[in-house]
Amino acid sequence: MRKERVCRVWWLAAALALWPAAARALDLSAEERAFVRAQPPVTVCVDPDWAPFEWIDEKGIHRGIAADLARLAASRVGLSLELAPTKDWDESLAASQAGRCRILSFLNRTEKRETWLLFTAPIFSDPNVFITREEHPFIADPAQLSGERIVFPSGTAMEENIRRDYPNLRVLTVPSEAEAIAMVSDRRAEMTMRSLIVAAYTIKGEGLFNLKIAGKLPDYANRLRIGVRRSEPLLRDVLNKGVASISRADTEEIVNRHVSLTVQADTDYGPILRVVGIFAAIAAFGAFHHLRLRRLNRKLERISQTDALTGLPNRGMIDAHLAREVDRAQRHRRDLALVMLDIDHFKAVNDDLGHLIGDRLLVEVAHRIRDTVRGGDIAGRWGGEEFLVVCPETALHEAMAVAERIRAAVAGGNFAAGRAATVSAGVAAFSPGDSVDALLQRADAALYRAKAEGRNCVRTA
């Protein structure tokens, strides 16, 4: 018997190359514009075997989510990229260290990598999950495991972190993503920890349905960035502006183009399937009720975390997320910033046009905020006409740029009943020792200042 698996991939390179010059220019300084004009194509090293994030195809072309995002960020500031081919990720890291390529397209920031790289803000975020066989118990705390084997592709940030934080686990390495997952499937390792998108893509594509997702660690999310040689801070700053221009809608469109998987078979499995189907129907009857209950539980959880009017995360979910990010920023000395937004003169909308129009305006502004923030940001309704955007791994000047894009997006929109709308924004960055309340108070003070200085503007405390 032979199965042919076909992965349908849609490619945006031509569209990105034609991105309008006005969009590419963004708000580059005179020095940055001169720098861009003088640049030849920027050499980039990639992971040649990390589908669907990135890979090099049989024609030597960089493909995948990372390829599209990196090209989009570069094209928006007027840069072009040139692939420096390597045989694997280890060779790409070595080539970057040796200066044979100027950037790495898609990687997590670690202390080891910071010795030779500068990093942009996150260009993509995705949780890492534990993958085990079906019979393995849920992993709530890997520190409670004793001597279990966890396998990684060589050279990953998660391998570095697990070695540091969980010496009770036995770390194994293999050359590729697929081999790591196959080792778990074949019982040569108890678990691996991989990106949720990569895990789902590989398990489905390889038909490894004896595996499951057995837990995750909030602090171990992938916050993937472009890495730039430390000798080129201006290149990092320019690329950072391209990264900041990528909205959640841009990211979702690119991801959706790369995770569609179709499986085709050329063998007639009819007789076999009829026999299997009898037994499957018996099992499905019991499984149906279990799955239905799980779906209902997930729906209830979603409802409990979502603002019913706008569809954004509600105050409770934002509170929990912000507490985790403040803790992570404190423990790992990472950047963190908040953007607090308030719709200007909202009471007048309710008074003049009624609460139904006011609700429509809230929904439309919420959608504009959701579509403008970056992929790694969390935007939620804070209360009334106020919204909060949590920006992990983001310095103050980067958060100011996020806030300004939101302000401009709202100010340029057509809203309910033809009513114009604007927002004021206050931005605050985390400082060592900050509590959640201290950070929120600074953001609130900055928002008050924006209101006092004329509204429809962005201010810091």
Secondary structure, 3 states (H helix, E strand, C coil): CCEEEEECCCCCHHHHHCCCHHHHHCCCCHHHHHHHHCCCCEEEECCCEECCCEEECCCCCEECHHHHHHHHHHHHCCCCEEECCCCCHHHHHHHHHHCCCCEEEEECCCCCHHHCEEECCCCEEECEEEEEECCCCCCCCHHHCCCCEEEEECCCHHHHHHHHHCCCCEEEEECCHHHHHHHHHCCCCCEEEEEHHHHHHHHHHHCCCCEEEEEECHHHCEEEEEEEECCCHHHHHHHHHHHHCCCHHHHHHHHHHHCCEEEEECCCCHHHHHHHHHHHHHHHHHHHHHHHHHHHHHHHHHHHHECCCCCCECHHHHHHHHHHHHHHHHHHCCCEEEEEEEECCHHHHHHHHCHHHHHHHHHHHHHHHHHHCCCCCEEEEEECCEEEEEEECCCHHHHHHHHHHHHHHHHCCCCHHHCCCCEEEEEEECCCCCCHHHHHHHHHHHHHHHHHCCCCCEEEC
